[in-house]
């Protein structure tokens, strides 16, 4: 993932009580419901966010 893009995404989630997102190495580190996930590909991150929120995946 582009490091600048990862930084922008993490900044947008600042203050969100459901998803704690921070930039880490070349991707995003996400903490949600006491589980931690690391995403290198942005498409995987957004798919996870939509699925966790109960929304249909953009690809569906």
PDB file of N, H, CA, C and O in Angstrom:
ATOM      1  N   UNK A   1       0.855  -1.173   0.000  1.00  0.00           N
ATOM      2  CA  UNK A   1       0.000   0.000   0.000  1.00  0.00           C
ATOM      3  C   UNK A   1       0.896   1.229   0.000  1.00  0.00           C
ATOM      4  O   UNK A   1       1.939   1.250   0.653  1.00  0.00           O
ATOM      5  N   UNK A   2       0.489   2.230  -0.722  1.00  0.00           N
ATOM      6  H   UNK A   2      -0.359   2.212  -1.252  1.00  0.00           H
ATOM      7  CA  UNK A   2       1.214   3.483  -0.757  1.00  0.00           C
ATOM      8  C   UNK A   2       1.208   4.090   0.644  1.00  0.00           C
ATOM      9  O   UNK A   2       0.151   4.223   1.260  1.00  0.00           O
ATOM     10  N   UNK A   3       2.369   4.452   1.139  1.00  0.00           N
ATOM     11  H   UNK A   3       3.228   4.344   0.639  1.00  0.00           H
ATOM     12  CA  UNK A   3       2.503   4.930   2.510  1.00  0.00           C
ATOM     13  C   UNK A   3       1.705   6.219   2.744  1.00  0.00           C
ATOM     14  O   UNK A   3       1.146   6.410   3.824  1.00  0.00           O
ATOM     15  N   UNK A   4       1.648   7.100   1.745  1.00  0.00           N
ATOM     16  H   UNK A   4       2.102   6.946   0.867  1.00  0.00           H
ATOM     17  CA  UNK A   4       0.867   8.330   1.885  1.00  0.00           C
ATOM     18  C   UNK A   4      -0.622   8.021   1.987  1.00  0.00           C
ATOM     19  O   UNK A   4      -1.344   8.640   2.769  1.00  0.00           O
ATOM     20  N   UNK A   5      -1.070   7.061   1.189  1.00  0.00           N
ATOM     21  H   UNK A   5      -0.484   6.558   0.554  1.00  0.00           H
ATOM     22  CA  UNK A   5      -2.485   6.657   1.217  1.00  0.00           C
ATOM     23  C   UNK A   5      -2.819   6.021   2.570  1.00  0.00           C
ATOM     24  O   UNK A   5      -3.875   6.299   3.138  1.00  0.00           O
ATOM     25  N   UNK A   6      -1.940   5.183   3.081  1.00  0.00           N
ATOM     26  H   UNK A   6      -1.082   4.958   2.620  1.00  0.00           H
ATOM     27  CA  UNK A   6      -2.154   4.545   4.385  1.00  0.00           C
ATOM     28  C   UNK A   6      -2.262   5.599   5.482  1.00  0.00           C
ATOM     29  O   UNK A   6      -3.098   5.489   6.378  1.00  0.00           O
ATOM     30  N   UNK A   7      -1.421   6.608   5.406  1.00  0.00           N
ATOM     31  H   UNK A   7      -0.741   6.698   4.678  1.00  0.00           H
ATOM     32  CA  UNK A   7      -1.442   7.684   6.400  1.00  0.00           C
ATOM     33  C   UNK A   7      -2.765   8.451   6.343  1.00  0.00           C
ATOM     34  O   UNK A   7      -3.330   8.784   7.385  1.00  0.00           O
ATOM     35  N   UNK A   8      -3.264   8.733   5.136  1.00  0.00           N
ATOM     36  H   UNK A   8      -2.805   8.462   4.290  1.00  0.00           H
ATOM     37  CA  UNK A   8      -4.531   9.451   4.981  1.00  0.00           C
ATOM     38  C   UNK A   8      -5.699   8.630   5.522  1.00  0.00           C
ATOM     39  O   UNK A   8      -6.574   9.168   6.201  1.00  0.00           O
ATOM     40  N   UNK A   9      -5.715   7.333   5.225  1.00  0.00           N
ATOM     41  H   UNK A   9      -5.004   6.897   4.674  1.00  0.00           H
ATOM     42  CA  UNK A   9      -6.795   6.469   5.708  1.00  0.00           C
ATOM     43  C   UNK A   9      -6.785   6.415   7.231  1.00  0.00           C
ATOM     44  O   UNK A   9      -7.830   6.551   7.866  1.00  0.00           O
ATOM     45  N   UNK A  10      -5.613   6.220   7.812  1.00  0.00           N
ATOM     46  H   UNK A  10      -4.764   6.110   7.296  1.00  0.00           H
ATOM     47  CA  UNK A  10      -5.498   6.158   9.273  1.00  0.00           C
ATOM     48  C   UNK A  10      -5.981   7.460   9.902  1.00  0.00           C
ATOM     49  O   UNK A  10      -6.659   7.438  10.930  1.00  0.00           O
ATOM     50  N   UNK A  11      -5.640   8.589   9.297  1.00  0.00           N
ATOM     51  H   UNK A  11      -5.089   8.608   8.462  1.00  0.00           H
ATOM     52  CA  UNK A  11      -6.064   9.888   9.820  1.00  0.00           C
ATOM     53  C   UNK A  11      -7.581  10.034   9.780  1.00  0.00           C
ATOM     54  O   UNK A  11      -8.168  10.620  10.689  1.00  0.00           O
ATOM     55  N   UNK A  12      -8.222   9.511   8.739  1.00  0.00           N
ATOM     56  H   UNK A  12      -7.745   9.035   8.000  1.00  0.00           H
ATOM     57  CA  UNK A  12      -9.686   9.603   8.603  1.00  0.00           C
ATOM     58  C   UNK A  12     -10.411   8.805   9.686  1.00  0.00           C
ATOM     59  O   UNK A  12     -11.532   9.147  10.061  1.00  0.00           O
ATOM     60  N   UNK A  13      -9.780   7.750  10.187  1.00  0.00           N
ATOM     61  H   UNK A  13      -8.869   7.472   9.882  1.00  0.00           H
ATOM     62  CA  UNK A  13     -10.408   6.917  11.204  1.00  0.00           C
ATOM     63  C   UNK A  13     -10.076   7.376  12.624  1.00  0.00           C
ATOM     64  O   UNK A  13     -10.532   6.760  13.587  1.00  0.00           O
ATOM     65  N   UNK A  14      -9.295   8.436  12.770  1.00  0.00           N
ATOM     66  H   UNK A  14      -8.924   8.936  11.987  1.00  0.00           H
ATOM     67  CA  UNK A  14      -8.974   8.961  14.087  1.00  0.00           C
ATOM     68  C   UNK A  14     -10.259   9.399  14.780  1.00  0.00           C
ATOM     69  O   UNK A  14     -11.050  10.157  14.219  1.00  0.00           O
ATOM     70  N   UNK A  15     -10.457   8.921  15.992  1.00  0.00           N
ATOM     71  H   UNK A  15      -9.814   8.305  16.448  1.00  0.00           H
ATOM     72  CA  UNK A  15     -11.657   9.266  16.740  1.00  0.00           C
ATOM     73  C   UNK A  15     -12.804   8.288  16.554  1.00  0.00           C
ATOM     74  O   UNK A  15     -13.817   8.382  17.247  1.00  0.00           O
ATOM     75  N   UNK A  16     -12.654   7.348  15.624  1.00  0.00           N
ATOM     76  H   UNK A  16     -11.831   7.272  15.061  1.00  0.00           H
ATOM     77  CA  UNK A  16     -13.689   6.338  15.416  1.00  0.00           C
ATOM     78  C   UNK A  16     -13.597   5.334  16.550  1.00  0.00           C
ATOM     79  O   UNK A  16     -12.533   4.763  16.789  1.00  0.00           O
ATOM     80  N   UNK A  17     -14.698   5.113  17.247  1.00  0.00           N
ATOM     81  H   UNK A  17     -15.563   5.577  17.052  1.00  0.00           H
ATOM     82  CA  UNK A  17     -14.683   4.221  18.403  1.00  0.00           C
ATOM     83  C   UNK A  17     -14.790   2.751  18.027  1.00  0.00           C
ATOM     84  O   UNK A  17     -14.503   1.885  18.855  1.00  0.00           O
ATOM     85  N   UNK A  18     -15.194   2.451  16.803  1.00  0.00           N
ATOM     86  H   UNK A  18     -15.426   3.154  16.131  1.00  0.00           H
ATOM     87  CA  UNK A  18     -15.343   1.059  16.381  1.00  0.00           C
ATOM     88  C   UNK A  18     -14.059   0.481  15.801  1.00  0.00           C
ATOM     89  O   UNK A  18     -13.675  -0.641  16.133  1.00  0.00           O
ATOM     90  N   UNK A  19     -13.405   1.233  14.946  1.00  0.00           N
ATOM     91  H   UNK A  19     -13.717   2.144  14.676  1.00  0.00           H
ATOM     92  CA  UNK A  19     -12.183   0.775  14.291  1.00  0.00           C
ATOM     93  C   UNK A  19     -11.017   1.653  14.728  1.00  0.00           C
ATOM     94  O   UNK A  19     -11.024   2.860  14.485  1.00  0.00           O
ATOM     95  N   UNK A  20     -10.031   1.064  15.361  1.00  0.00           N
ATOM     96  H   UNK A  20     -10.025   0.084  15.558  1.00  0.00           H
ATOM     97  CA  UNK A  20      -8.806   1.790  15.672  1.00  0.00           C
ATOM     98  C   UNK A  20      -7.829   1.463  14.555  1.00  0.00           C
ATOM     99  O   UNK A  20      -7.368   0.327  14.438  1.00  0.00           O
ATOM    100  N   UNK A  21      -7.518   2.446  13.746  1.00  0.00           N
ATOM    101  H   UNK A  21      -7.893   3.368  13.842  1.00  0.00           H
ATOM    102  CA  UNK A  21      -6.687   2.245  12.562  1.00  0.00           C
ATOM    103  C   UNK A  21      -5.443   3.095  12.693  1.00  0.00           C
ATOM    104  O   UNK A  21      -5.517   4.282  13.009  1.00  0.00           O
ATOM    105  N   UNK A  22      -4.293   2.475  12.448  1.00  0.00           N
ATOM    106  H   UNK A  22      -4.233   1.510  12.191  1.00  0.00           H
ATOM    107  CA  UNK A  22      -3.058   3.258  12.429  1.00  0.00           C
ATOM    108  C   UNK A  22      -2.141   2.732  11.344  1.00  0.00           C
ATOM    109  O   UNK A  22      -2.188   1.559  10.973  1.00  0.00           O
ATOM    110  N   UNK A  23      -1.316   3.619  10.853  1.00  0.00           N
ATOM    111  H   UNK A  23      -1.278   4.571  11.154  1.00  0.00           H
ATOM    112  CA  UNK A  23      -0.357   3.259   9.830  1.00  0.00           C
ATOM    113  C   UNK A  23       0.747   2.430  10.477  1.00  0.00           C
ATOM    114  O   UNK A  23       1.212   2.754  11.570  1.00  0.00           O
ATOM    115  N   UNK A  24       1.162   1.368   9.806  1.00  0.00           N
ATOM    116  H   UNK A  24       0.784   1.105   8.919  1.00  0.00           H
ATOM    117  CA  UNK A  24       2.228   0.523  10.335  1.00  0.00           C
ATOM    118  C   UNK A  24       3.015  -0.047   9.167  1.00  0.00           C
ATOM    119  O   UNK A  24       2.448  -0.717   8.304  1.00  0.00           O
ATOM    120  N   UNK A  25       4.303   0.209   9.132  1.00  0.00           N
ATOM    121  H   UNK A  25       4.763   0.753   9.833  1.00  0.00           H
ATOM    122  CA  UNK A  25       5.189  -0.258   8.057  1.00  0.00           C
ATOM    123  C   UNK A  25       4.598   0.155   6.707  1.00  0.00           C
ATOM    124  O   UNK A  25       4.460   1.347   6.435  1.00  0.00           O
ATOM    125  N   UNK A  26       4.252  -0.806   5.869  1.00  0.00           N
ATOM    126  H   UNK A  26       4.363  -1.774   6.090  1.00  0.00           H
ATOM    127  CA  UNK A  26       3.710  -0.500   4.541  1.00  0.00           C
ATOM    128  C   UNK A  26       2.222  -0.791   4.443  1.00  0.00           C
ATOM    129  O   UNK A  26       1.730  -1.132   3.367  1.00  0.00           O
ATOM    130  N   UNK A  27       1.505  -0.663   5.541  1.00  0.00           N
ATOM    131  H   UNK A  27       1.905  -0.387   6.415  1.00  0.00           H
ATOM    132  CA  UNK A  27       0.080  -0.973   5.508  1.00  0.00           C
ATOM    133  C   UNK A  27      -0.659  -0.346   6.669  1.00  0.00           C
ATOM    134  O   UNK A  27      -0.238   0.660   7.239  1.00  0.00           O
ATOM    135  N   UNK A  28      -1.783  -0.978   7.003  1.00  0.00           N
ATOM    136  H   UNK A  28      -2.125  -1.795   6.540  1.00  0.00           H
ATOM    137  CA  UNK A  28      -2.639  -0.486   8.082  1.00  0.00           C
ATOM    138  C   UNK A  28      -2.829  -1.557   9.135  1.00  0.00           C
ATOM    139  O   UNK A  28      -3.057  -2.724   8.817  1.00  0.00           O
ATOM    140  N   UNK A  29      -2.735  -1.159  10.374  1.00  0.00           N
ATOM    141  H   UNK A  29      -2.549  -0.211  10.632  1.00  0.00           H
ATOM    142  CA  UNK A  29      -2.990  -2.042  11.500  1.00  0.00           C
ATOM    143  C   UNK A  29      -4.357  -1.648  12.057  1.00  0.00           C
ATOM    144  O   UNK A  29      -4.579  -0.495  12.425  1.00  0.00           O
ATOM    145  N   UNK A  30      -5.270  -2.620  12.115  1.00  0.00           N
ATOM    146  H   UNK A  30      -5.090  -3.557  11.816  1.00  0.00           H
ATOM    147  CA  UNK A  30      -6.648  -2.354  12.517  1.00  0.00           C
ATOM    148  C   UNK A  30      -6.986  -3.168  13.748  1.00  0.00           C
ATOM    149  O   UNK A  30      -6.744  -4.374  13.796  1.00  0.00           O
ATOM    150  N   UNK A  31      -7.546  -2.502  14.741  1.00  0.00           N
ATOM    151  H   UNK A  31      -7.743  -1.522  14.702  1.00  0.00           H
ATOM    152  CA  UNK A  31      -8.034  -3.195  15.940  1.00  0.00           C
ATOM    153  C   UNK A  31      -9.543  -3.023  15.971  1.00  0.00           C
ATOM    154  O   UNK A  31     -10.053  -1.903  15.949  1.00  0.00           O
ATOM    155  N   UNK A  32     -10.255  -4.151  16.024  1.00  0.00           N
ATOM    156  H   UNK A  32      -9.841  -5.060  16.043  1.00  0.00           H
ATOM    157  CA  UNK A  32     -11.712  -4.149  16.001  1.00  0.00           C
ATOM    158  C   UNK A  32     -12.202  -5.302  16.853  1.00  0.00           C
ATOM    159  O   UNK A  32     -11.861  -6.456  16.593  1.00  0.00           O
ATOM    160  N   UNK A  33     -12.996  -5.003  17.865  1.00  0.00           N
ATOM    161  H   UNK A  33     -13.273  -4.066  18.076  1.00  0.00           H
ATOM    162  CA  UNK A  33     -13.530  -6.023  18.777  1.00  0.00           C
ATOM    163  C   UNK A  33     -12.438  -6.941  19.332  1.00  0.00           C
ATOM    164  O   UNK A  33     -12.550  -8.164  19.262  1.00  0.00           O
ATOM    165  N   UNK A  34     -11.403  -6.349  19.874  1.00  0.00           N
ATOM    166  H   UNK A  34     -11.312  -5.355  19.931  1.00  0.00           H
ATOM    167  CA  UNK A  34     -10.284  -7.067  20.504  1.00  0.00           C
ATOM    168  C   UNK A  34      -9.506  -7.972  19.555  1.00  0.00           C
ATOM    169  O   UNK A  34      -8.784  -8.859  20.010  1.00  0.00           O
ATOM    170  N   UNK A  35      -9.638  -7.769  18.259  1.00  0.00           N
ATOM    171  H   UNK A  35     -10.225  -7.048  17.890  1.00  0.00           H
ATOM    172  CA  UNK A  35      -8.855  -8.509  17.269  1.00  0.00           C
ATOM    173  C   UNK A  35      -8.020  -7.504  16.490  1.00  0.00           C
ATOM    174  O   UNK A  35      -8.471  -6.397  16.197  1.00  0.00           O
ATOM    175  N   UNK A  36      -6.812  -7.901  16.161  1.00  0.00           N
ATOM    176  H   UNK A  36      -6.446  -8.801  16.399  1.00  0.00           H
ATOM    177  CA  UNK A  36      -5.927  -7.033  15.403  1.00  0.00           C
ATOM    178  C   UNK A  36      -5.657  -7.652  14.044  1.00  0.00           C
ATOM    179  O   UNK A  36      -5.363  -8.842  13.936  1.00  0.00           O
ATOM    180  N   UNK A  37      -5.761  -6.826  13.004  1.00  0.00           N
ATOM    181  H   UNK A  37      -6.000  -5.859  13.092  1.00  0.00           H
ATOM    182  CA  UNK A  37      -5.529  -7.273  11.634  1.00  0.00           C
ATOM    183  C   UNK A  37      -4.562  -6.305  10.970  1.00  0.00           C
ATOM    184  O   UNK A  37      -4.561  -5.109  11.261  1.00  0.00           O
ATOM    185  N   UNK A  38      -3.742  -6.838  10.076  1.00  0.00           N
ATOM    186  H   UNK A  38      -3.743  -7.810   9.840  1.00  0.00           H
ATOM    187  CA  UNK A  38      -2.784  -6.020   9.340  1.00  0.00           C
ATOM    188  C   UNK A  38      -3.078  -6.153   7.854  1.00  0.00           C
ATOM    189  O   UNK A  38      -3.172  -7.265   7.336  1.00  0.00           O
ATOM    190  N   UNK A  39      -3.223  -5.034   7.170  1.00  0.00           N
ATOM    191  H   UNK A  39      -3.147  -4.130   7.591  1.00  0.00           H
ATOM    192  CA  UNK A  39      -3.549  -5.034   5.748  1.00  0.00           C
ATOM    193  C   UNK A  39      -2.453  -4.344   4.952  1.00  0.00           C
ATOM    194  O   UNK A  39      -2.049  -3.223   5.260  1.00  0.00           O
ATOM    195  N   UNK A  40      -1.986  -5.028   3.934  1.00  0.00           N
ATOM    196  H   UNK A  40      -2.314  -5.939   3.684  1.00  0.00           H
ATOM    197  CA  UNK A  40      -1.004  -4.446   3.024  1.00  0.00           C
ATOM    198  C   UNK A  40      -1.718  -3.880   1.799  1.00  0.00           C
ATOM    199  O   UNK A  40      -1.315  -2.850   1.259  1.00  0.00           O
ATOM    200  N   UNK A  41      -2.782  -4.557   1.364  1.00  0.00           N
ATOM    201  H   UNK A  41      -3.110  -5.394   1.802  1.00  0.00           H
ATOM    202  CA  UNK A  41      -3.543  -4.113   0.195  1.00  0.00           C
ATOM    203  C   UNK A  41      -4.766  -3.318   0.644  1.00  0.00           C
ATOM    204  O   UNK A  41      -5.531  -3.760   1.501  1.00  0.00           O
ATOM    205  N   UNK A  42      -4.935  -2.148   0.055  1.00  0.00           N
ATOM    206  H   UNK A  42      -4.313  -1.789  -0.641  1.00  0.00           H
ATOM    207  CA  UNK A  42      -6.058  -1.281   0.414  1.00  0.00           C
ATOM    208  C   UNK A  42      -7.400  -1.947   0.117  1.00  0.00           C
ATOM    209  O   UNK A  42      -8.348  -1.777   0.883  1.00  0.00           O
ATOM    210  N   UNK A  43      -7.496  -2.687  -0.960  1.00  0.00           N
ATOM    211  H   UNK A  43      -6.726  -2.824  -1.582  1.00  0.00           H
ATOM    212  CA  UNK A  43      -8.767  -3.338  -1.307  1.00  0.00           C
ATOM    213  C   UNK A  43      -9.191  -4.329  -0.226  1.00  0.00           C
ATOM    214  O   UNK A  43     -10.381  -4.452   0.064  1.00  0.00           O
ATOM    215  N   UNK A  44      -8.244  -5.027   0.365  1.00  0.00           N
ATOM    216  H   UNK A  44      -7.278  -4.927   0.129  1.00  0.00           H
ATOM    217  CA  UNK A  44      -8.564  -5.967   1.451  1.00  0.00           C
ATOM    218  C   UNK A  44      -9.049  -5.216   2.686  1.00  0.00           C
ATOM    219  O   UNK A  44      -9.966  -5.667   3.372  1.00  0.00           O
ATOM    220  N   UNK A  45      -8.439  -4.085   2.965  1.00  0.00           N
ATOM    221  H   UNK A  45      -7.694  -3.718   2.408  1.00  0.00           H
ATOM    222  CA  UNK A  45      -8.851  -3.269   4.107  1.00  0.00           C
ATOM    223  C   UNK A  45     -10.299  -2.820   3.955  1.00  0.00           C
ATOM    224  O   UNK A  45     -11.097  -2.986   4.877  1.00  0.00           O
ATOM    225  N   UNK A  46     -10.650  -2.247   2.793  1.00  0.00           N
ATOM    226  H   UNK A  46     -10.001  -2.112   2.044  1.00  0.00           H
ATOM    227  CA  UNK A  46     -12.012  -1.747   2.596  1.00  0.00           C
ATOM    228  C   UNK A  46     -13.023  -2.879   2.602  1.00  0.00           C
ATOM    229  O   UNK A  46     -14.129  -2.708   3.115  1.00  0.00           O
ATOM    230  N   UNK A  47     -12.674  -4.019   2.051  1.00  0.00           N
ATOM    231  H   UNK A  47     -11.776  -4.157   1.634  1.00  0.00           H
ATOM    232  CA  UNK A  47     -13.569  -5.177   2.074  1.00  0.00           C
ATOM    233  C   UNK A  47     -13.858  -5.578   3.516  1.00  0.00           C
ATOM    234  O   UNK A  47     -15.002  -5.872   3.864  1.00  0.00           O
ATOM    235  N   UNK A  48     -12.830  -5.590   4.348  1.00  0.00           N
ATOM    236  H   UNK A  48     -11.901  -5.350   4.064  1.00  0.00           H
ATOM    237  CA  UNK A  48     -12.980  -5.930   5.767  1.00  0.00           C
ATOM    238  C   UNK A  48     -13.866  -4.913   6.491  1.00  0.00           C
ATOM    239  O   UNK A  48     -14.738  -5.296   7.270  1.00  0.00           O
ATOM    240  N   UNK A  49     -13.648  -3.635   6.238  1.00  0.00           N
ATOM    241  H   UNK A  49     -12.940  -3.324   5.605  1.00  0.00           H
ATOM    242  CA  UNK A  49     -14.436  -2.588   6.889  1.00  0.00           C
ATOM    243  C   UNK A  49     -15.913  -2.721   6.522  1.00  0.00           C
ATOM    244  O   UNK A  49     -16.782  -2.655   7.391  1.00  0.00           O
ATOM    245  N   UNK A  50     -16.192  -2.906   5.240  1.00  0.00           N
ATOM    246  H   UNK A  50     -15.486  -2.960   4.533  1.00  0.00           H
ATOM    247  CA  UNK A  50     -17.584  -3.046   4.798  1.00  0.00           C
ATOM    248  C   UNK A  50     -18.225  -4.282   5.408  1.00  0.00           C
ATOM    249  O   UNK A  50     -19.365  -4.229   5.870  1.00  0.00           O
ATOM    250  N   UNK A  51     -17.501  -5.393   5.410  1.00  0.00           N
ATOM    251  H   UNK A  51     -16.575  -5.436   5.035  1.00  0.00           H
ATOM    252  CA  UNK A  51     -18.038  -6.638   5.968  1.00  0.00           C
ATOM    253  C   UNK A  51     -18.298  -6.484   7.469  1.00  0.00           C
ATOM    254  O   UNK A  51     -19.336  -6.921   7.966  1.00  0.00           O
ATOM    255  N   UNK A  52     -17.371  -5.874   8.183  1.00  0.00           N
ATOM    256  H   UNK A  52     -16.527  -5.519   7.780  1.00  0.00           H
ATOM    257  CA  UNK A  52     -17.512  -5.681   9.629  1.00  0.00           C
ATOM    258  C   UNK A  52     -18.678  -4.762   9.968  1.00  0.00           C
ATOM    259  O   UNK A  52     -19.321  -4.916  11.007  1.00  0.00           O
ATOM    260  N   UNK A  53     -18.944  -3.810   9.091  1.00  0.00           N
ATOM    261  H   UNK A  53     -18.422  -3.684   8.247  1.00  0.00           H
ATOM    262  CA  UNK A  53     -20.046  -2.870   9.317  1.00  0.00           C
ATOM    263  C   UNK A  53     -21.388  -3.448   8.870  1.00  0.00           C
ATOM    264  O   UNK A  53     -22.432  -2.825   9.066  1.00  0.00           O
ATOM    265  N   UNK A  54     -21.359  -4.639   8.271  1.00  0.00           N
ATOM    266  H   UNK A  54     -20.511  -5.145   8.112  1.00  0.00           H
ATOM    267  CA  UNK A  54     -22.598  -5.266   7.814  1.00  0.00           C
ATOM    268  C   UNK A  54     -23.103  -4.720   6.494  1.00  0.00           C
ATOM    269  O   UNK A  54     -24.271  -4.898   6.150  1.00  0.00           O
ATOM    270  N   UNK A  55     -22.232  -4.057   5.756  1.00  0.00           N
ATOM    271  H   UNK A  55     -21.283  -3.912   6.035  1.00  0.00           H
ATOM    272  CA  UNK A  55     -22.605  -3.497   4.459  1.00  0.00           C
ATOM    273  C   UNK A  55     -22.184  -4.449   3.347  1.00  0.00           C
ATOM    274  O   UNK A  55     -21.236  -5.215   3.520  1.00  0.00           O
ATOM    275  N   UNK A  56     -22.873  -4.415   2.210  1.00  0.00           N
ATOM    276  H   UNK A  56     -23.643  -3.793   2.070  1.00  0.00           H
ATOM    277  CA  UNK A  56     -22.453  -5.275   1.099  1.00  0.00           C
ATOM    278  C   UNK A  56     -21.112  -4.808   0.552  1.00  0.00           C
ATOM    279  O   UNK A  56     -20.833  -3.611   0.496  1.00  0.00           O
ATOM    280  N   UNK A  57     -20.300  -5.751   0.158  1.00  0.00           N
ATOM    281  H   UNK A  57     -20.527  -6.724   0.204  1.00  0.00           H
ATOM    282  CA  UNK A  57     -18.994  -5.448  -0.423  1.00  0.00           C
ATOM    283  C   UNK A  57     -19.210  -4.669  -1.715  1.00  0.00           C
ATOM    284  O   UNK A  57     -20.177  -4.923  -2.434  1.00  0.00           O
ATOM    285  N   UNK A  58     -18.337  -3.739  -2.014  1.00  0.00           N
ATOM    286  H   UNK A  58     -17.552  -3.532  -1.430  1.00  0.00           H
ATOM    287  CA  UNK A  58     -18.453  -2.934  -3.227  1.00  0.00           C
ATOM    288  C   UNK A  58     -18.396  -3.792  -4.485  1.00  0.00           C
ATOM    289  O   UNK A  58     -18.924  -3.400  -5.525  1.00  0.00           O
ATOM    290  N   UNK A  59     -17.770  -4.941  -4.402  1.00  0.00           N
ATOM    291  H   UNK A  59     -17.341  -5.260  -3.557  1.00  0.00           H
ATOM    292  CA  UNK A  59     -17.640  -5.815  -5.569  1.00  0.00           C
ATOM    293  C   UNK A  59     -18.900  -6.628  -5.811  1.00  0.00           C
ATOM    294  O   UNK A  59     -19.062  -7.193  -6.893  1.00  0.00           O
ATOM    295  N   UNK A  60     -19.798  -6.704  -4.836  1.00  0.00           N
ATOM    296  H   UNK A  60     -19.666  -6.246  -3.957  1.00  0.00           H
ATOM    297  CA  UNK A  60     -21.035  -7.492  -4.993  1.00  0.00           C
ATOM    298  C   UNK A  60     -22.047  -6.765  -5.850  1.00  0.00           C
ATOM    299  O   UNK A  60     -23.141  -7.280  -6.085  1.00  0.00           O
TER     300      UNK A  60
END
